[in-house]
Amino acid sequence: MELWIPLTIGAAFFQNIRSALQKHLSGKLSTLGAAYVRFLYALPIALIYLSGLAAYTQAPLPDTNPQFLLYALLGGICQILFTVFLLWLFSFRNFAVGTTLSKLETIMVAIFGLLLLGDTLTSAVVIAIAVSALGLIVLSVGQSKLSVANALTGLGQKSTLIGLGCAAWLGLSVVLFRAAALSLQHDQFLIAAAFTLFIVLVIQTLVMGISLALRDFEEFRKVFIYWRPACLVGISGGVASIGWFSAFTLQNASYVRALGQIELVFTFIVTLFWFREKVGRAEVLGIALIMGSIIILLLGG
């Protein structure tokens, strides 16, 4: 088994944990505050990991270059913009169609990967991404109880463009993170990935922290008041990011994000067997399509 596969599955698993932990902060912090803790409290984890890795391997840290800094800065900002657009999307009364289209990140990753890095895909991977995208749409439609009539009407709404913007910002950030790590041209891929993650988190912590403090200082203060639950979010999110960045450095980002949809399978299992919540036929079909896309990816990719 190629190393990027267990790294991606592990990243998806810990991201699922991070998402669950973030929900517990919903009553204490605003959506923006809960989003900020994923950067702030993941930063120490990234620093400890990078320091430990450098000490263990005795490998020197990479030399930064203008290209790397540009990719890291743009990637970090794109991920923040994804968060901002998602919050903007939720402010609309009818955001179901936009939310559905925001799930098309894997397609955006494939497009931006081709345009920026020249990453090409095999026919099997193209089919896997298409099946995965269809599964995400079906799953989202099932969760939002969206009818065909409402879906067609929603295509002309402003929230639809914002949903596509969410997918574009997230997809672009993934490709830029991969570009940043590769631009270091370091012999140790783990060091390159860990260094990229640390620099990106520094940028995101500063940019989003300053923005939040200026916009709502009371919310910024709460981020530190509720540091105990926020730390758990940071630890799980930091471990997930380590897996994502390592996998991005090893493999085409489209492959990684397509396999990363297994996170939704984890969520489905927890919902069904842990919380014992009822799921509809559309949700079951959506998960089945996503699982089918992962099988196609692993066997044919």
NORJO-V590367 format. One record per residue. RES is the residue in three letters. PHI is phi in radians with two decimals (999 if undefined). OMEGA is omega in whole degrees, -180 to 180 (999 if undefined). Layout:
res = <RES & RES>
phi = <PHI & PHI>
omega = <OMEGA & OMEGA>
//
This chain:
res = <MET & GLU & LEU & TRP & ILE & PRO & LEU & THR & ILE & GLY & ALA & ALA & PHE & PHE & GLN & ASN & ILE & ARG & SER & ALA & LEU & GLN & LYS & HIS & LEU & SER & GLY & LYS & LEU & SER & THR & LEU & GLY & ALA & ALA & TYR & VAL & ARG & PHE & LEU & TYR & ALA & LEU & PRO & ILE & ALA & LEU & ILE & TYR & LEU & SER & GLY & LEU & ALA & ALA & TYR & THR & GLN & ALA & PRO & LEU & PRO & ASP & THR & ASN & PRO & GLN & PHE & LEU & LEU & TYR & ALA & LEU & LEU & GLY & GLY & ILE & CYS & GLN & ILE & LEU & PHE & THR & VAL & PHE & LEU & LEU & TRP & LEU & PHE & SER & PHE & ARG & ASN & PHE & ALA & VAL & GLY & THR & THR & LEU & SER & LYS & LEU & GLU & THR & ILE & MET & VAL & ALA & ILE & PHE & GLY & LEU & LEU & LEU & LEU & GLY & ASP & THR & LEU & THR & SER & ALA & VAL & VAL & ILE & ALA & ILE & ALA & VAL & SER & ALA & LEU & GLY & LEU & ILE & VAL & LEU & SER & VAL & GLY & GLN & SER & LYS & LEU & SER & VAL & ALA & ASN & ALA & LEU & THR & GLY & LEU & GLY & GLN & LYS & SER & THR & LEU & ILE & GLY & LEU & GLY & CYS & ALA & ALA & TRP & LEU & GLY & LEU & SER & VAL & VAL & LEU & PHE & ARG & ALA & ALA & ALA & LEU & SER & LEU & GLN & HIS & ASP & GLN & PHE & LEU & ILE & ALA & ALA & ALA & PHE & THR & LEU & PHE & ILE & VAL & LEU & VAL & ILE & GLN & THR & LEU & VAL & MET & GLY & ILE & SER & LEU & ALA & LEU & ARG & ASP & PHE & GLU & GLU & PHE & ARG & LYS & VAL & PHE & ILE & TYR & TRP & ARG & PRO & ALA & CYS & LEU & VAL & GLY & ILE & SER & GLY & GLY & VAL & ALA & SER & ILE & GLY & TRP & PHE & SER & ALA & PHE & THR & LEU & GLN & ASN & ALA & SER & TYR & VAL & ARG & ALA & LEU & GLY & GLN & ILE & GLU & LEU & VAL & PHE & THR & PHE & ILE & VAL & THR & LEU & PHE & TRP & PHE & ARG & GLU & LYS & VAL & GLY & ARG & ALA & GLU & VAL & LEU & GLY & ILE & ALA & LEU & ILE & MET & GLY & SER & ILE & ILE & ILE & LEU & LEU & LEU & GLY & GLY>
phi = <999 & -1.20 & -1.08 & -1.12 & -1.21 & -1.14 & -1.10 & -1.18 & -1.09 & -1.11 & -1.10 & -1.11 & -1.11 & -1.28 & -1.15 & -1.11 & -1.13 & -1.06 & -1.10 & -1.13 & -1.20 & -1.11 & -1.11 & -1.24 & -1.56 & -1.06 & -1.45 & -1.81 & -2.15 & -1.24 & -1.04 & -1.19 & -1.14 & -1.14 & -1.24 & -1.18 & -1.12 & -1.15 & -1.55 & -1.05 & -1.52 & -1.49 & -1.03 & -1.07 & -1.10 & -1.13 & -1.18 & -1.08 & -1.10 & -1.10 & -1.12 & -1.13 & -1.14 & -1.14 & -1.18 & -1.24 & -1.50 & 1.04 & -1.55 & -1.24 & -1.24 & -1.14 & -1.50 & -1.28 & -2.48 & -0.96 & -1.11 & -1.07 & -1.09 & -1.15 & -1.10 & -1.13 & -1.12 & -1.14 & -1.09 & -1.11 & -1.18 & -1.06 & -1.18 & -1.15 & -1.09 & -1.03 & -1.09 & -1.10 & -1.13 & -1.13 & -1.13 & -1.09 & -1.05 & -1.22 & -1.36 & -1.51 & -1.18 & -1.89 & -2.01 & -1.09 & -1.16 & -1.08 & -1.10 & -1.07 & -1.25 & -1.18 & -1.44 & -1.48 & -1.06 & -1.09 & -1.17 & -1.10 & -1.06 & -1.09 & -1.16 & -1.20 & -1.10 & -1.20 & -1.25 & -1.61 & -2.03 & 1.25 & -1.20 & -1.85 & -2.16 & -1.35 & -1.08 & -1.13 & -1.22 & -1.04 & -1.12 & -1.09 & -1.14 & -1.12 & -1.15 & -1.09 & -1.08 & -1.10 & -1.09 & -1.12 & -1.14 & -1.07 & -1.10 & -1.14 & -1.08 & -1.13 & -1.25 & -1.62 & 0.96 & -1.49 & -1.51 & -1.07 & -1.09 & -1.14 & -1.12 & -1.15 & -1.16 & -1.21 & -1.10 & -1.63 & -1.59 & -1.10 & -1.11 & -1.16 & -1.13 & -1.16 & -1.09 & -1.13 & -1.10 & -0.99 & -1.09 & -1.17 & -1.10 & -1.19 & -1.09 & -1.16 & -1.08 & -1.07 & -1.15 & -1.18 & -1.11 & -1.12 & -1.08 & -1.10 & -1.10 & -1.20 & -1.18 & -1.26 & 0.89 & -1.62 & -1.17 & -1.71 & -1.12 & -1.16 & -1.13 & -1.06 & -1.17 & -1.15 & -1.15 & -1.07 & -1.05 & -1.08 & -1.11 & -1.08 & -1.16 & -1.05 & -1.07 & -1.16 & -1.10 & -1.22 & -1.12 & -1.28 & -1.14 & -1.12 & -1.08 & -1.18 & -1.12 & -1.27 & -1.42 & -2.66 & -1.13 & -1.10 & -1.16 & -1.05 & -1.18 & -1.12 & -1.01 & -1.59 & -1.12 & -1.69 & -1.23 & -1.14 & -1.15 & -1.16 & -1.09 & -1.11 & -1.11 & -1.12 & -1.14 & -1.15 & -1.17 & -1.13 & -1.11 & -1.06 & -1.12 & -1.04 & -1.13 & -1.07 & -1.13 & -1.14 & -1.16 & -1.07 & -1.24 & -1.51 & -2.39 & -0.82 & -1.06 & -1.11 & -1.08 & -1.11 & -1.24 & -1.13 & -1.18 & -1.11 & -1.15 & -1.09 & -0.97 & -1.20 & -1.18 & -1.03 & -1.07 & -1.08 & -1.11 & -1.09 & -1.07 & -1.34 & -1.78 & -1.61 & -1.49 & 0.94 & -1.56 & -1.34 & -2.18 & -1.51 & -1.12 & -1.11 & -1.17 & -1.10 & -1.10 & -1.06 & -1.14 & -1.07 & -1.15 & -1.12 & -1.11 & -1.11 & -1.14 & -1.17 & -1.10 & -1.05 & -1.08 & -1.27 & -1.47 & -1.90 & -1.40>
omega = <178 & -171 & -178 & -178 & 177 & 177 & 180 & 179 & 178 & 179 & 179 & -180 & -179 & 175 & 177 & 177 & 180 & 180 & 179 & 180 & 179 & 180 & 179 & 178 & -174 & 179 & -177 & -177 & 173 & 179 & 180 & 178 & 178 & 177 & -177 & -177 & -180 & 177 & -174 & -174 & 173 & -178 & 177 & 179 & 179 & 180 & 179 & -180 & -180 & -180 & 179 & -180 & 179 & 179 & -178 & -176 & -176 & 180 & 179 & 176 & -178 & 172 & 179 & 177 & -177 & -180 & 179 & -178 & 179 & 179 & -179 & -180 & -179 & 179 & 179 & 179 & 179 & 179 & 175 & 179 & 175 & 179 & -180 & -180 & 179 & 177 & 178 & 179 & -178 & 180 & 180 & -180 & -180 & -177 & -175 & -179 & 179 & 178 & 178 & -179 & 178 & -180 & -174 & -178 & -176 & 177 & 178 & 178 & 179 & -179 & -178 & 177 & 178 & -176 & -173 & -175 & -178 & 179 & 178 & -177 & 173 & 180 & 180 & -180 & 177 & 178 & -179 & 180 & 179 & 179 & 179 & 179 & 177 & 179 & 178 & 179 & 180 & 180 & -179 & 178 & 179 & -179 & -178 & -179 & -176 & 178 & 179 & -180 & 179 & 179 & 180 & 178 & -177 & -179 & -178 & -177 & -180 & -179 & 178 & 178 & 179 & 177 & 176 & 176 & 176 & -179 & -178 & -180 & -179 & 179 & 180 & 179 & 180 & -180 & 179 & 176 & 178 & 179 & 180 & -179 & -179 & -178 & 178 & 179 & -180 & -178 & -178 & -176 & 179 & 178 & 180 & -180 & -179 & 179 & 178 & 179 & -178 & -179 & 179 & -179 & 175 & 180 & -177 & 179 & -180 & -176 & -177 & 179 & 179 & 180 & -179 & -179 & -180 & -177 & -176 & -175 & 179 & 177 & 177 & 179 & 180 & 179 & 180 & 178 & -179 & -174 & -178 & 177 & 180 & 178 & 179 & 176 & -179 & -179 & -179 & 178 & 178 & 178 & 178 & -179 & 177 & 178 & -179 & -175 & 178 & 179 & 179 & -178 & -178 & -168 & 173 & -175 & 179 & 178 & -176 & -177 & 176 & 177 & -179 & 177 & 176 & 175 & -180 & 176 & 176 & -180 & -180 & -180 & 179 & -180 & -174 & -171 & -178 & -180 & 178 & 177 & 180 & 177 & -178 & -180 & 179 & 179 & 177 & 178 & 180 & 179 & 179 & 178 & 179 & 177 & 177 & 179 & 179 & 178 & 177 & -179 & -175 & -178 & -176 & -175 & 999>
//
